[in-house]
Amino acid sequence: DCVHGLPQLWELTRGDPRICIAILDGPADLRHGCFEGALVRQVDMPGIAGRVAGAGLRHGTHMASLIFGQHHTTVRGVAPKCRGVIIPIYRTRDDDTLVPCSQLDLARAISMAVAVSANVINISAGVYDETGQPEPPLARAIRMCADQGILIVAAAGNEGCACPHVPAASPTVLAVGAADGAGNPLGVSNWSELYRGHGVLAPGHALAGAAPGGQTQ
């Protein structure tokens, strides 16, 4: 089923190839049929390339399909006509767990997204910091995007607590929490007062997306 409001949006626009969206997440299986015809490529950061399998690949493929899935396929993305650049920031251990992404690596990935002319940077990552303040390299990267009019969209976190994560806690970043079908925050979403002045809730439950190997989940 379509998320409420998407058909009305798609009547106005399905994106524009002049707009580039960078996804900082796991790698994506771009051989999946939903990306047939999509203007999406992957750029690896030095020192980040790891095992292209497991949880990172599943999450990266899912997220990429929610944005760039072509509408003649099984997964229809929100903005399938935009250009996309996948910048993997996660490595996967042998036990299928993700190696956390440091603030320094996030700063490097944001800088790379700026270098490839991204207009929007989607970050499915967050580092807990009780102050909500990013470390200097990440703060500089966030400020660079704000100065250049590049929108950073970042996850609020999935620990179900009122705990600040960076970069979502930064006031120039659009923080996104997860909502249920009725529009209420999911119990696992870190939807605290800290985010509400510069954030939105988005559907976060039972969203069909692409999975590696041509599957959906």
Secondary structure, 3 states (H helix, E strand, C coil): CCCCCHHHHHHHCCCCCCCEEEEEECCCCCCCHHHCCCCEEECCCCCCCCCCCHHHHHHHHHHHHHHHCCCCCCCCCCCCCCEEEEEECCEECCCCCEECCCHHHHHHHHHHHHHCCCCEEEECCCEECCCCCCCHHHHHHHHHHHHHCCEEEEECCCCCCCCCEECCCCCCCEEEEEECCCCCECCCCCCCHHHHCCEEEEECCCCCCEECCCEEC
